[in-house]
Amino acid sequence: MIVVTGATGNIGRPLTQTLAEAGRPVIAVSRHTAAVPAGVRHVAADLSEPGSLKPALAGAKALFLLLSGDLHATGASPVDLIGEAVAGGVRRVVLLSTLGVATRPFGPTRIAMRALEDTLRESGLEWTILRPGGFASNALWWAESVRTQRVVAAPFGDIGVPVIDPADIAAVAAACLLDDRHTGGVYELTGPEVVTPRQQAEAIAAALGSPVRFHELTRDEAKAAMTRSMPAELADDTLDILGSPHPSELRVSPDVRQVLGRPPRPFADWAARNVAAFR
């Protein structure tokens, strides 16, 4: 049995589908009741209360652990989730971490994630750590403005990073859950090329077949919008990367190709597959 947390999100949903199609028994975990693929069992659990994961972990052999932004808030204790996995008899954990652990290790959210990585390494479990950079699906923040005004509003219009398609993260996670060869691996996951917000707007316009205007936000305007859905510290960390990426954050990693035997998908592919969100 494989447990997938965050099972209704941009990574968890395709991961659950991939594992189910591979014939593996899957438990999909999310905070609220949700539809899941045929043959998959759903368990509602709030990861801010690690004990709520116990029913899902009973009899499980592997766990995909994805933390939402609120689990990085002051007072949260995500390391307790590793203890629950050990107590539940889980053998393998694939952790979704972040590239910032390596590129910006002293940010508050990066310190917390590094502590979680270290706890996993010391747990006695088999483990794999995935460190993606920016997600292509962050473009969904613009969906409403594109639908209603044909506008993408974002900061740092001409500064890019190699954003990754969440479906590629899911594919790598599936490989790591199913293949012992990835045990002990730390994979940095990026897209195939640096792409700026302005270029992303152009790709969305191409997918729609109609013009989309780009409007550049100030950093303060962007932070005000982001803190509606994430802690302020996480918003600042994200904006630091988007506005002044380090050379290591501009690097296109070979790890997706190494794991999957193919290159990562470009942003334009993600936009084409998700164009309905912008119509």
Helices and strands as residue ranges (DSSP letters): E 2-5, H 12-21, E 26-30, E 41-44, G 50-53, H 54-57, E 62-65, G 69-72, H 79-87, E 92-96, H 100-103, H 108-121, E 126-132, G 136-142, H 143-149, E 151-155, H 166-178, G 180-182, E 186-189, H 197-208, E 213-217, H 219-226, H 232-243, H 247-250, H 255-260, H 267-273, G 275-278
